[in-house]
Amino acid sequence: MRTFQEIRDNYRFSPEDLEQLRYLGTLLEPVAEEVVEDFYNFLQEMPDTARFLEDPERLARLKKNHHAWLLGLFQGPLDENYYRRLQRIGLAHVRIGLSAHFVYVAMNFLRSRLKAALSPRVEACRWPLGEAALDKILDLNLDVIARAYHQEEMRRFFLSYKFDDALIRFARRFTFGLNLLLLIGLIGLAGGMVLVLFNDLSLIVKGQFDKGLVAALGSLLILWLAIELLDAEVDRLQGGELQLSLFVGVGLVAFIRKILIATLSHESVQAELIYLGGILVFGLIYWLTVRAEARKR
């Protein structure tokens, strides 16, 4: 952050400039109140600034402060106390919610009004130097006042960035936790299918050969898909892509297993048609999903 001395040096303020400002100040003092009145009349013409000037007491206080600031432009001294006063002015404008646009608009009006008030009163030979000094002090004031807006925007952006960053980090950790939960669920699914497979094989031992064989075949299909899902999820946690077709395949195989068992259980034709419809729908979805994944590769 620049010091006020650096800001002054960058504007190339010279002792001659300060002398010119003091000279202009003596000429402005008799008409300073008139300039202040014109300035606030101008602000009251704009709805966005007029709303801050509706209270008569506040308006009178602002005019008094503005009169002091206006004379301070020419009287100095341009030291750290002056710099802090300008900072407070900028922060006051930020605090009430006045757009920076109107700070620039107001300064533009004031520049024109001061030149109109001073140029007829200044000796023609001195006016070019006086005008240059006036431009410097107004630009310096605008620079410091506008800097308060910039610093406030940076502060808000920094706080917003910290919040966004914390939220993103939390979301990543939460998503990773959900993926781990999914992985544990798939392990449980695979383990459960092993138990179902043993149960189906036990039917063969009990003499229900046809039913046990068909059920075991369906269980093997689902177990195979569960293993594929496990491999795919582990691969995804290591940076691979999600294979959606495997999840669709689980539904497809579940319907195939169900219709195999339903055939042996002599269920109604309507039930078997529903299972066949499910196989058709899942088969179509599976085909479309596999096709889309192949295109991505």
HELIX and SHEET records of a PDB file:
HELIX    1   1 PHE A    4  ASN A   10  1                                   7    
HELIX    2   2 PRO A   15  LEU A   28  1                                  14    
HELIX    3   3 GLU A   29  VAL A   31  5                                   3    
HELIX    4   4 ALA A   32  GLN A   44  1                                  13    
HELIX    5   5 PRO A   47  ALA A   50  1                                   4    
HELIX    6   6 ARG A   51  LEU A   53  5                                   3    
HELIX    7   7 PRO A   56  GLN A   75  1                                  20    
HELIX    8   8 GLU A   80  ILE A   96  1                                  17    
HELIX    9   9 ALA A  100  LEU A  118  1                                  19    
HELIX   10  10 TRP A  127  VAL A  205  1                                  79    
HELIX   11  11 PHE A  209  LEU A  237  1                                  29    
HELIX   12  12 LEU A  244  SER A  265  1                                  22    
HELIX   13  13 VAL A  269  LYS A  296  1                                  28    
END                                                                             
